[in-house]
Amino acid sequence: MNQSQPKILILFYSMYGHVFRMANAVAEGVREADGEPILKQVAELISEEFWDENVKKAKESMKNIPVADPRKDLKGIDGLIVGTPTRFGNMTSQMRNFWDQTGGDWAEGTLIGKPAAVFTSSATQHGGQETTIISTMITLLHHGCILVGLPYSFKEQMTLEEITGGSPYGASTIAGSAGARMPTANELKLAKDLGKHLTTIAKKLAL
Ligand SMILES: Cc1cc2nc3c(=O)[nH]c(=O)nc-3n(C[C@H](O)[C@H](O)[C@H](O)COP(=O)(O)O)c2cc1C
């Protein structure tokens, strides 16, 4: 790899745009740590006839982000950051669908020893952010990744002054039951920190 500029894949799914906004902040953090962010969205599984106006708006805002190819896009990267909204406390089926097509890279050990982190979004404060991040990490462990969280040194996760996402497991945002709440400055800062932190570790692992 080009040790001075690790390639970091930011692989995400977003239906209403919250995870997408977080993904952009993660990419900013990767760039700040002199990494090269590669932003990709996983393929949609829900047919367009079922998209409401909010989904259509979000999809329009993401239309320039390439769709990830599960057979190609894990190769040649130095680190990985996965973003998925919660679905009943787990990753979305769209994200699962991507990983379920990566048996080839699992067999080859493409991701063994590569650092990986996770970020998420949920409608409610206690609606499964930690379970989504941790259960996603199980897949990353099976691929041989080295898990990276968000240490408490990123102290914005500890604030009691406002409702906020972010935990030692990774970055997160709370969308609200109707999806009207967008990621706050505090949540975006922690997402950026996650990108920076993982990139710094990717550089150290390459030494
Ligand atoms: C089928 C389904 C299941 C969901 N399950 C949960 C849940 O268990 N807990 C929760 O807080 N939010 C849940 N949500 C809300 C989503 O997590 C929320 O829409 C998402 O975080 C918004 O992110 P996005 O804008 O990037 O799509 C669910 C949404 C759907 C459609």
The ligand as a Tripos MOL2 file, in Angstrom:
@<TRIPOS>MOLECULE
LIG
   31    33     1     0     0
SMALL
NO_CHARGES

@<TRIPOS>ATOM
      1 C1        -37.9440   -2.2320    9.1900 C.3       1 LIG1
      2 C2        -37.3180   -1.1860   10.0770 C.ar      1 LIG1
      3 C3        -36.8650   -1.5640   11.3130 C.ar      1 LIG1
      4 C4        -36.3100   -0.6070   12.1610 C.ar      1 LIG1
      5 N1        -35.8970   -0.9920   13.4070 N.ar      1 LIG1
      6 C5        -35.4810   -0.0500   14.2730 C.ar      1 LIG1
      7 C6        -35.1300   -0.4060   15.6050 C.ar      1 LIG1
      8 O1        -35.1120   -1.5700   15.9970 O.2       1 LIG1
      9 N2        -34.7830    0.5960   16.4480 N.ar      1 LIG1
     10 C7        -34.7550    1.9100   16.0690 C.ar      1 LIG1
     11 O2        -34.4630    2.7740   16.8850 O.2       1 LIG1
     12 N3        -35.0460    2.2660   14.7950 N.ar      1 LIG1
     13 C8        -35.3980    1.3290   13.8980 C.ar      1 LIG1
     14 N4        -35.7030    1.6820   12.6110 N.ar      1 LIG1
     15 C9        -35.4810    3.0790   12.1720 C.3       1 LIG1
     16 C10       -34.2200    3.2090   11.3200 C.3       1 LIG1
     17 O3        -33.0900    2.7530   12.0160 O.3       1 LIG1
     18 C11       -34.0270    4.6460   10.8470 C.3       1 LIG1
     19 O4        -34.9910    4.8870    9.8570 O.3       1 LIG1
     20 C12       -32.6410    4.8750   10.3140 C.3       1 LIG1
     21 O5        -31.7160    4.8770   11.3610 O.3       1 LIG1
     22 C13       -32.4580    6.1530    9.5460 C.3       1 LIG1
     23 O6        -31.2080    6.0810    8.8950 O.3       1 LIG1
     24 P1        -31.0850    6.4160    7.3390 P.3       1 LIG1
     25 O7        -31.6630    7.7920    7.1760 O.co2     1 LIG1
     26 O8        -29.6240    6.4270    7.0340 O.co2     1 LIG1
     27 O9        -31.8270    5.3840    6.5570 O.co2     1 LIG1
     28 C14       -36.2110    0.7390   11.7370 C.ar      1 LIG1
     29 C15       -36.6470    1.0950   10.4560 C.ar      1 LIG1
     30 C16       -37.1880    0.1310    9.6220 C.ar      1 LIG1
     31 C17       -37.6430    0.5460    8.2460 C.3       1 LIG1
@<TRIPOS>BOND
     1     1     2 1
     2     2     3 ar
     3     2    30 ar
     4     3     4 ar
     5     4     5 ar
     6     4    28 ar
     7     5     6 ar
     8     6     7 ar
     9     6    13 1
    10     7     8 2
    11     7     9 ar
    12     9    10 ar
    13    10    11 2
    14    10    12 ar
    15    12    13 ar
    16    13    14 ar
    17    14    15 1
    18    14    28 ar
    19    15    16 1
    20    16    17 1
    21    16    18 1
    22    18    19 1
    23    18    20 1
    24    20    21 1
    25    20    22 1
    26    22    23 1
    27    23    24 1
    28    24    25 2
    29    24    26 1
    30    24    27 1
    31    28    29 ar
    32    29    30 ar
    33    30    31 1
@<TRIPOS>SUBSTRUCTURE
     1 LIG1         1 GROUP 0 **** ****
